[in-house]
Each structure stands twice: as C-alpha cells, then as structure tokens.
Amino acid sequence: MRELHVDDLRPGDIVNKTLLSKSGMVMLESGTVLTEYYINRLRNLGYKRVAVKDSGQRPVSPDLSNSRPKKRESGEALESGGAKAVAEMKNNEAALVRTEDSVRRFVESDLTYSRLSLPFLETARFRRDFRERVLSVLEEKPLANELSVMMQSDPQLFQHSLKVSLLSNVLGDVRGFDSSRLEELTIGSMLFDIGMTRLPETIVKAKRKLSDSEREMVRQHTSLGYDVLSKIKEVPQQAARAALLHHERFSGGGYPFSLKGQDIPELAQLIGLADIYDALLSKRHHRDPYPNNEAMEYLFAAGNYDFNMDIVQMFLKHVVVFPISSVVELSNGQIGIVEHAENRLAHRPVVRIIREANGEAIARPYTVDLNQNRQLVILRLVQGI
C-alpha cells in the first residue's frame, strides 16, 4: 500500500481503503479503479492524500471476466445480427429525437412526482434537481444513444428504467448523496438494464415461462450491461458496477457473484430495490402487474434478506403507493378516495369513504385512517369512478 497526494494520483490507481466523507458517507469504495473523473472529484472535495494499492496488485472487487458470457466478443449482442441492429438503432436520429422527447415529458409531468412522499418544498426542489440531472444525461450523445436503443428495443423496459431512476434518486437524495454521487446514481439507474437490449428479443419479450437455459441467458444481462457501460468514457465506474450488481441480494442469494450484505455497493442496492418494486407494479411481457398490497408485502419481507432493512424502511417512507385522489377498494368492500399519505407507511394512507360495501353511496363521506385500522388493507386501485 502507498499513500499518494491527490495531485500524484493517476488513472488506473486502485483505492486501497474506502474513502469516507466527514459525515461518514462512502465516497469511493476500496477496490475502485481511479479515473480522471474520480481524481478530479477527490481534488474538488478537498482530499489531500489517498491510500492506493502497490503497483501490480489487482482490485479486490469480483473478477468481472468470470461473469461474461462465453463464445462472444465483449459487448456484442447474443442474437445473430444483433450487434448490427444495435448500431443501426444508434444511427436512427428520428428515434433519438423521440427518446429525448419521452424523457423530457417524464421529468416534466406532474404525474411522475405523484409517487413521492416528500414535503411540498422538498418535492419542488427534488423535482428541479432530478430534471436537471436526467436532462444532463441526454446531453451526452453516447448515453442518449443507449437510451434510444432501449426505447426502440423495448418501450416497456425504457419506461421502467425512467421510473427506477426516479425512485432510486429519491433514496439517494434523502440519504444525503452529494452532486457527484447523485450523478453516478442517475446514469446508473437510467441504464442499469441496458444489457437486456443485447439479448434475443424472442426471450426478452416471451409471453411464456422460460426454460432453465433461457433464464440463465437472461441473467447474463447484468454482465452484458457492464460490458456496454464500462466502454463509455462518460459513464462513471460506479454506475457501470451498479448495472453489473443490481441483482445481488443482501442474504447472498443474488447474481452474478452471490455477494452479501455490505459487500454490495450502495448504488446497486438502491437501484435493485427500485427495480424490483416497479417491476412488481408494472405490466410485463409475460404477466400482469401484481396488486399494490402484494408488492408492499414483498418489501416488508425483503428487509435484511433481499435488501438492507434501513434502505427498505427509507423507501417505504418516501414512496407513495396510492397517490392522493386515487380511488381504492378496501378489503371490506368499501370504496374510498386517498386523502392523505404524507409521513406514514406507503400502503396505509387516510381514505375518505364514498361508497359502502353493498354499493350504496354515502351521503356524508367520512375518513378512515389505515394506520389506526390495521384490520383493513387496500386491495386495488379502482378505475372509472
């Protein structure tokens, strides 16, 4: 181990000891390979000296080469002609314009932010900052091109990635990430599933149960995504690692390396949680969305098993499952309108009852606080009332 002045650091040096901020937040993890981006970041944050590994030593992070699919060139699509198809999509300027328009509509829509449980002024600030970070991604042509590939390959996957970026950014924001780390999180969360665009469409969009070999191929999307992102100089290393490790699970039951607990980078944990939550609530090619209450039950059971309990609890506190003014059906058959959801468990808002279980309208609606009425749960959102 050597300790170098920040001005003596060079791209390729390997961090030997995790760097913490004054508040104890992880800035760079042990094993991180320094780039110009990271060196400049350390300099701007006022770091003077950094412990690095002696020349010739390897990173302590997993051997990424073991996760790459065999019998293919790194970064190429698995399906025949896939690499050519990806190149053609990147050259589709009309599709790029549509992609950029879709991203802008997402970050500017009031509906997008209805899923958040933040104080009014905090929501306004978060909305402004999140919009700025996402639009800055579009300014980098290689990143915008990959988003365009995603939208052309699978619009469902594209919309899912935008929602995952929103949810994981909320977690990064409330955890106090600085601007550089939020930038890493934004890039990583928008492109964490880019490896799916390098898989055969017949598997990705299959409306049937996949075979064991097909499921194993789908698992390769994390390594494929890492291959793609690690070759783009505008992508920070931690963002690329998040794509590789977002399916790792706290108990060690994830892939591709079966990492456990705090060995899983924080960015990968945040993105992984946002990914599974939105996936449960979204229509997929092979299934319909899960009911909101079932998605919540999964999250409650996932603490310290699939994800760090602190992250799960923070997520539940700041994400709205049932937006204000949405119409819901309770487990006793009553119909109500969500009236208040701030500073409470995401699945237990205050509901104003408008219809009894027998279908009769209520002349004088009244409220039910689901925090106080634990025997009641929301079964589903109701359309057309």
N, C-alpha and C positions, 0 to 999 in steps of 0.2 A: 504494500500500500504506500502511496505517496500523497502528500498534501500539496496542492498547487494553488498559486494565486490565480484568481479568476482570469486575469489577462494572459496567463500562460496555458489555459485550457485550449485543447484543440478538438475538432470534430473527430469522433472515434474513441475519445477517452471514456472510460466506464466508471460511473459513480460507485464508490465502494461502500458508502454509508448514507442511508436515507437522509435527505435534507428536509428539515422542518422549519416552518415559519415561527415567529415569536409566539404566536398563539397555539403552536403545536400542530398545525395543519401540514400534511405531507405536501412538499413542493416537488421533489423528484425522488423516486424510489431507488433503492440500491439495485444495481444492475442496469440502470438506464444508460444507454449509449448516447453520449452527448452529441448534439448537432449545433450548427451555428445558431439556430433558433433558441435552443436551451441555454447556450453560453450567453447570448445577449440578454435573455430573460434573467439569468442569475446576476449579471452585471447590473441590470436596471433595478433589481430588487435589493441591491446593496451587499450581496455576498462578496466576501473577500477571499476566502480560501475554501477549497473543496477537496475532499479525500477521493482519490481515484485509484483504480487497480493498477498494479505494476504492468508494464508492457508485456504482452504475450499471454496474460490471463484472459479467460473467457468470461462473459456475463454469467451471473447466477440465475438469470431468467431461463425458462424452459428452452430446450433446443428446438427452435421453430422448424427446422428442416424435417423433423420427425412427423410433423403434422401435415405436411404437404402431400397431396395425392400423388401416387406413382404413375409412371408412364404418360407424363405430360410435361410440357415446358411450363416453367413458373409463370403464373398469371394468365395462362390461356384458358379458354372455355373447355369444358369437358366434352360437349357435344360436337359432332362433326360440323366444321364450318363455323363454329361459334365465335372464334376469335375474329373472323372476317365480319360476322354480323355485328359484333360489338364495335368494331372500327367504323362500320357504316352508320351505326346509330350515333356515334360521336360526331360524325360529319353531317348529321341532319340538323341544319340550322333552324328549320321551322319547328322541329321538335324541341330544340333548345329554348326557343322563344316561349313555347307553350309551357315548358317546365318552369322557366323563370316566372311566368305569369301565375302559375299554380302556387308556387312558393310564396309569392307576394300576396296572393289572395288569402293564403293560410295565415300568414303572420299579421294581416290587417283585419281579419274577420273577428267580430265580437264573439261569435260562437266558439272560436278556438279557445278563448280565455275563460269561457263559462265553466270549464272543467277544473278551475283553480279555486282554492280556498285561501285567499290572502286578503288582508285589509285593503280597502279601496285604494289608498295612496300607494301601497306596495304593489298592487296589481298594475296600476298605471306605470310605475317605474319599471317593473319587471317586463311589462309588455313592450315598452320603449327599448329597453336594453336587449331583450330577446330578438326583437325585429331587427335591430342593428347588427347583431351577431350573425343571424341567419342570412341577411342580405349581403353581408361581407363575404360569406362563403360563395355566393353566386358571382362575386367579382373575380374569383379565381377560376379561370377557364377550365383547368383540368378537373376541378371539383364539380363545377356546373355540368361538365360533360358526363361525369359519372352519374349525377342525379338524373340527367336526361336519359341515359341508358336504363336507369331503374324505372323511370316513368314509362318508357317505350316497352320495356320487357314485361312489366307487371304493375299497372296503376295501383292495385291494392297494396303492394309492397311499398310503393312510393309514398302513399298516404300514411301508411303505418309508420314509416320512418320519420315523417314530419311530426306525427303525434308522439312518438318515442322521444324525439328531440325536445319537444315542449315539456313533457313530463320529467325527463332527466335533468333539464335545465332548471326546473323548479327546485329539484333536490339539490343541485349544485349551488343555486342561489341561496337557499336557506341554510346550507352548510357553510356558507361564507367563502366560497371559492373566489380567488382574485380573477382579474380580467383574462390573464393568460390561460389559467386553468379552465375557465368557462369557455374560452375559445377552443381548447382541446376537446372539451366535452361536447360542444356544438358540432364540430366537424365529425367527431367520432360517432355521435348519436344520429346524425343525418346519413352517414354512410356505413354504419355498422353491419348492415345486411347486404352490402354490395356484392358479396360473394355469391348470393343467390342468383344474380344475373349471369353468372358463369356456369350455371348448372343447366342440364337439359330441361327445356320448357315442359316436356311431357311428364317430368317428375315433379317440378315445382308447382305446376297447375293441375296435378292429378286430382280427380274427384273420387278417389277410392283409397282404400288402405294400402299403404306402400309395403313392399316386400322388405325383408331384412337388409338385403343388399342395396335397395333403393334408399332406405333410411340412412344407411351408412354413407351413401353418396351425399345425401343432404347434409349430413354432419360435416362434410368437407367444406361447406360454405364459409366456415369461420377461417380456415386456412387460406382458402381462395381469396376471401376479403382482405386478409392480412397481406397476401402477395400483391394484390392490386394497390392497396393504400400505401404500403411501405415503399413503393416505387415512385410515388408522387411527392416531390420535394415540398409541396405546400401543406402536406399532412404531417402534423407533429407525431413523433413516435408513440406517445401515449394514446393518441386517437387510433392509430393502427393496431396497437395492442388491445384496445377495447373491442375492436372488431374480432380479433382472434379469441378473446377470453370471455365474451359476453354470455356464453353458455356454461361457464364454470359455476358451480353451486357450493354454497357455504359448507355443506357437510362432506364435500369431496365427490359428490355423485354426478358432476357435470363433465364436460368435454371441452377441448381435446386433451387436457393434461391431468384431469381429476385434482385440481388444486383445491386447497381447503382454507376456510376462514380468511384471515388477513393476508394470506398469500395471493388472494385475488385482488388485483388493483381496484381502487375505489371507483374509478371511471367505469370499469367493466361491471362492477356490482350495480351501480346506478342505472346504467343502460340496460343491463339484464333484467332488473326489476320492472322498469318501464316497458320493456319489450314484452315480457310475459303478461303483464296486466292488460296492455292494449290488445295483445293477441287474443286474450280470453274474451274481450268485449267486442271484437271485430269479426265480421264475416270472413271466413277463409275459403279457399277453393274447395276444400273437402268437408266443410261443416259450417253450420250457422253459429252466430255468437252465443256464448254462454250467458245465462241470466246474470244480472248485476250482483245479486246476492251470492251466487256461487263463486263469482270472481273474488268477492270480498272474503268469503270463507277460505279460499285458497291462500290469500295473502296472510290472513291471521295464522294459518297453519305453517306458513313458509318461514316465519321468523326463526333465526338461528338454525334453520335446516337448509333452505334454499338460499336465503339472504340474511345478512346481518340484521338482527332484530331492531337495532337503532334506526337503520335505513327504512325498514318496513313501517315502523311507528311514525317516522317523519313523513313518509309517503302518505299514509292514511290521514295524517293531519292536514295535509296541504292539497289534496286532490279531491275534487267533488265527483262523486259517483252519479248523483242525481241533481242536475243543475236546478237553480232557482226557477220556479214557474213550470217545471216539468210535471206532467200528470202521472201519477203512480197508482198501482194497485197494492194494497196491503194484504198480509197473509190471512186476515179475517174477511176479505172480500170487499172492504171499503175502498172507495176511490178518493184520492186527495191530490192537492197541489203542493209541491215542495215550496215552503215559505222561507226557511232559514237553514243554512248549513255551515255557517262560519264557526270556527273554533270548536268543532265537535267531530266525532267519528264520522268518516265519509259516508257510511251507509246508514247513519241514524240522524237524519235531519228532522226539523219540525215540519209537520204536514198539516195543511188545512183540509179537513174532511168536507167533501162536497156531495158525496153520494154514499148511501148506506149499502150494505152487502146485498140487500134484496132489490137493489136498483132504484130505490126511491131517492129523489133529490132532497137535499137538506135545506130547509127554509133559512135557517140561521147557522151557517158553517161554523165549525169550532176547530181548534188546533189540537194536535196530538204530538207530544214530544217523544220521539222514539228512543231517546236516551233514558227517559223515565218509564217507558212502556216496553220492557225487554221481551215480552211475550210476542210482540208484533215485529214483523220484518217487512221490507218492501220486496214484493215478488217480481215486479216488472214495470217498465215504462208503458204507459197507455197512449196509443195514438188515436187521433180523430175525435177528441172530446174538447 
